[in-house]
């Protein structure tokens, strides 16, 4: 709150966090099915990128949320574009 709202930003560098959060909505499956069919395959594809530091996922009957933590200095937009390309290739 202090950094984003209360402090003046003149003289402070912008902060770039190498983090991506992916949300997948699916309403016609169980949490286990979503985990097996969506979350795990996405995590496996993301793990093939050597810039990925760690990943977590959470699945419910409404979908999945994946958190991808990349190494410092990683272009997250580029990493997500590579992930999207790999998803299209595997489909």
FIMIBA-105722 format. One record per residue (C-alpha): x negated, y negated, z; residue in one letter; residue number from 1. Coordinates in Angstrom, 1 decimal. Layout:
BEGIN
<r><c1>X</c1><c2>Y</c2><c3>Z</c3><res>A</res><n>NUM</n></r>
...
***
This chain:
BEGIN
<r><c1>0.0</c1><c2>0.0</c2><c3>0.0</c3><res>X</res><n>1</n></r>
<r><c1>-2.8</c1><c2>-2.4</c2><c3>0.8</c3><res>X</res><n>2</n></r>
<r><c1>-4.6</c1><c2>-1.9</c2><c3>-2.4</c3><res>X</res><n>3</n></r>
<r><c1>-1.6</c1><c2>-1.9</c2><c3>-4.7</c3><res>X</res><n>4</n></r>
<r><c1>0.5</c1><c2>-4.6</c2><c3>-3.0</c3><res>X</res><n>5</n></r>
<r><c1>-1.1</c1><c2>-6.7</c2><c3>-0.3</c3><res>X</res><n>6</n></r>
<r><c1>-4.7</c1><c2>-7.2</c2><c3>-1.5</c3><res>X</res><n>7</n></r>
<r><c1>-5.6</c1><c2>-9.6</c2><c3>-4.3</c3><res>X</res><n>8</n></r>
<r><c1>-7.2</c1><c2>-7.7</c2><c3>-7.1</c3><res>X</res><n>9</n></r>
<r><c1>-9.5</c1><c2>-10.4</c2><c3>-8.4</c3><res>X</res><n>10</n></r>
<r><c1>-13.0</c1><c2>-9.0</c2><c3>-8.1</c3><res>X</res><n>11</n></r>
<r><c1>-11.9</c1><c2>-5.5</c2><c3>-7.4</c3><res>X</res><n>12</n></r>
<r><c1>-12.5</c1><c2>-2.9</c2><c3>-10.1</c3><res>X</res><n>13</n></r>
<r><c1>-9.6</c1><c2>-0.8</c2><c3>-11.4</c3><res>X</res><n>14</n></r>
<r><c1>-9.3</c1><c2>2.7</c2><c3>-10.0</c3><res>X</res><n>15</n></r>
<r><c1>-9.1</c1><c2>5.6</c2><c3>-12.4</c3><res>X</res><n>16</n></r>
<r><c1>-8.1</c1><c2>8.9</c2><c3>-10.8</c3><res>X</res><n>17</n></r>
<r><c1>-8.8</c1><c2>11.9</c2><c3>-13.0</c3><res>X</res><n>18</n></r>
<r><c1>-5.4</c1><c2>13.5</c2><c3>-12.2</c3><res>X</res><n>19</n></r>
<r><c1>-2.5</c1><c2>14.7</c2><c3>-14.3</c3><res>X</res><n>20</n></r>
<r><c1>0.9</c1><c2>15.8</c2><c3>-13.1</c3><res>X</res><n>21</n></r>
<r><c1>3.0</c1><c2>17.9</c2><c3>-15.5</c3><res>X</res><n>22</n></r>
<r><c1>6.7</c1><c2>18.4</c2><c3>-14.9</c3><res>X</res><n>23</n></r>
<r><c1>8.6</c1><c2>21.1</c2><c3>-16.8</c3><res>X</res><n>24</n></r>
<r><c1>12.4</c1><c2>21.3</c2><c3>-16.4</c3><res>X</res><n>25</n></r>
<r><c1>14.2</c1><c2>24.6</c2><c3>-17.0</c3><res>X</res><n>26</n></r>
<r><c1>17.6</c1><c2>25.4</c2><c3>-15.6</c3><res>X</res><n>27</n></r>
<r><c1>18.4</c1><c2>28.9</c2><c3>-16.6</c3><res>X</res><n>28</n></r>
<r><c1>15.8</c1><c2>31.0</c2><c3>-14.8</c3><res>X</res><n>29</n></r>
<r><c1>14.6</c1><c2>32.0</c2><c3>-11.4</c3><res>X</res><n>30</n></r>
<r><c1>11.6</c1><c2>30.5</c2><c3>-9.7</c3><res>X</res><n>31</n></r>
<r><c1>9.6</c1><c2>33.7</c2><c3>-10.3</c3><res>X</res><n>32</n></r>
<r><c1>10.5</c1><c2>33.7</c2><c3>-14.0</c3><res>X</res><n>33</n></r>
<r><c1>9.5</c1><c2>30.0</c2><c3>-14.4</c3><res>X</res><n>34</n></r>
<r><c1>6.2</c1><c2>30.7</c2><c3>-12.6</c3><res>X</res><n>35</n></r>
<r><c1>5.4</c1><c2>33.7</c2><c3>-14.8</c3><res>X</res><n>36</n></r>
<r><c1>6.6</c1><c2>32.3</c2><c3>-18.1</c3><res>X</res><n>37</n></r>
<r><c1>5.6</c1><c2>28.6</c2><c3>-17.8</c3><res>X</res><n>38</n></r>
<r><c1>3.4</c1><c2>27.6</c2><c3>-14.9</c3><res>X</res><n>39</n></r>
<r><c1>0.9</c1><c2>30.5</c2><c3>-15.0</c3><res>X</res><n>40</n></r>
<r><c1>0.3</c1><c2>30.3</c2><c3>-18.8</c3><res>X</res><n>41</n></r>
<r><c1>-0.1</c1><c2>26.5</c2><c3>-18.6</c3><res>X</res><n>42</n></r>
<r><c1>-2.6</c1><c2>26.8</c2><c3>-15.7</c3><res>X</res><n>43</n></r>
<r><c1>-4.5</c1><c2>29.5</c2><c3>-17.7</c3><res>X</res><n>44</n></r>
<r><c1>-4.7</c1><c2>27.3</c2><c3>-20.8</c3><res>X</res><n>45</n></r>
<r><c1>-5.7</c1><c2>24.2</c2><c3>-18.7</c3><res>X</res><n>46</n></r>
<r><c1>-8.4</c1><c2>26.3</c2><c3>-17.0</c3><res>X</res><n>47</n></r>
<r><c1>-10.1</c1><c2>26.9</c2><c3>-20.3</c3><res>X</res><n>48</n></r>
<r><c1>-11.1</c1><c2>23.2</c2><c3>-20.3</c3><res>X</res><n>49</n></r>
<r><c1>-14.5</c1><c2>22.9</c2><c3>-18.5</c3><res>X</res><n>50</n></r>
<r><c1>-13.5</c1><c2>19.4</c2><c3>-17.3</c3><res>X</res><n>51</n></r>
<r><c1>-10.8</c1><c2>20.8</c2><c3>-15.1</c3><res>X</res><n>52</n></r>
<r><c1>-11.9</c1><c2>20.8</c2><c3>-11.4</c3><res>X</res><n>53</n></r>
<r><c1>-8.9</c1><c2>22.4</c2><c3>-9.8</c3><res>X</res><n>54</n></r>
<r><c1>-5.2</c1><c2>23.0</c2><c3>-10.4</c3><res>X</res><n>55</n></r>
<r><c1>-2.0</c1><c2>23.8</c2><c3>-8.5</c3><res>X</res><n>56</n></r>
<r><c1>1.5</c1><c2>24.6</c2><c3>-9.4</c3><res>X</res><n>57</n></r>
<r><c1>4.9</c1><c2>24.9</c2><c3>-7.8</c3><res>X</res><n>58</n></r>
<r><c1>7.9</c1><c2>26.6</c2><c3>-9.3</c3><res>X</res><n>59</n></r>
<r><c1>11.6</c1><c2>26.5</c2><c3>-8.4</c3><res>X</res><n>60</n></r>
<r><c1>14.8</c1><c2>27.5</c2><c3>-10.1</c3><res>X</res><n>61</n></r>
<r><c1>14.9</c1><c2>24.1</c2><c3>-11.7</c3><res>X</res><n>62</n></r>
<r><c1>11.4</c1><c2>24.0</c2><c3>-13.2</c3><res>X</res><n>63</n></r>
<r><c1>7.7</c1><c2>23.7</c2><c3>-12.4</c3><res>X</res><n>64</n></r>
<r><c1>5.3</c1><c2>21.0</c2><c3>-11.4</c3><res>X</res><n>65</n></r>
<r><c1>1.6</c1><c2>21.3</c2><c3>-12.2</c3><res>X</res><n>66</n></r>
<r><c1>-1.2</c1><c2>19.2</c2><c3>-10.7</c3><res>X</res><n>67</n></r>
<r><c1>-4.4</c1><c2>19.2</c2><c3>-12.7</c3><res>X</res><n>68</n></r>
<r><c1>-7.5</c1><c2>17.6</c2><c3>-11.1</c3><res>X</res><n>69</n></r>
<r><c1>-10.3</c1><c2>16.8</c2><c3>-13.5</c3><res>X</res><n>70</n></r>
<r><c1>-13.9</c1><c2>16.1</c2><c3>-12.9</c3><res>X</res><n>71</n></r>
<r><c1>-14.8</c1><c2>12.4</c2><c3>-12.3</c3><res>X</res><n>72</n></r>
<r><c1>-15.3</c1><c2>10.5</c2><c3>-15.6</c3><res>X</res><n>73</n></r>
<r><c1>-13.0</c1><c2>12.8</c2><c3>-17.5</c3><res>X</res><n>74</n></r>
<r><c1>-10.7</c1><c2>11.2</c2><c3>-20.1</c3><res>X</res><n>75</n></r>
<r><c1>-7.4</c1><c2>12.6</c2><c3>-18.8</c3><res>X</res><n>76</n></r>
<r><c1>-5.5</c1><c2>11.6</c2><c3>-21.9</c3><res>X</res><n>77</n></r>
<r><c1>-7.9</c1><c2>13.5</c2><c3>-24.1</c3><res>X</res><n>78</n></r>
<r><c1>-7.8</c1><c2>16.5</c2><c3>-21.8</c3><res>X</res><n>79</n></r>
<r><c1>-4.0</c1><c2>16.5</c2><c3>-22.0</c3><res>X</res><n>80</n></r>
<r><c1>-4.1</c1><c2>16.2</c2><c3>-25.8</c3><res>X</res><n>81</n></r>
<r><c1>-6.4</c1><c2>19.3</c2><c3>-25.9</c3><res>X</res><n>82</n></r>
<r><c1>-4.0</c1><c2>21.1</c2><c3>-23.6</c3><res>X</res><n>83</n></r>
<r><c1>-1.1</c1><c2>20.2</c2><c3>-25.8</c3><res>X</res><n>84</n></r>
<r><c1>-3.0</c1><c2>21.5</c2><c3>-28.8</c3><res>X</res><n>85</n></r>
<r><c1>-3.8</c1><c2>24.8</c2><c3>-27.1</c3><res>X</res><n>86</n></r>
<r><c1>-0.1</c1><c2>25.2</c2><c3>-26.1</c3><res>X</res><n>87</n></r>
<r><c1>1.0</c1><c2>24.7</c2><c3>-29.7</c3><res>X</res><n>88</n></r>
<r><c1>-1.7</c1><c2>27.2</c2><c3>-30.9</c3><res>X</res><n>89</n></r>
<r><c1>-0.5</c1><c2>29.9</c2><c3>-28.4</c3><res>X</res><n>90</n></r>
<r><c1>3.2</c1><c2>29.5</c2><c3>-29.3</c3><res>X</res><n>91</n></r>
***
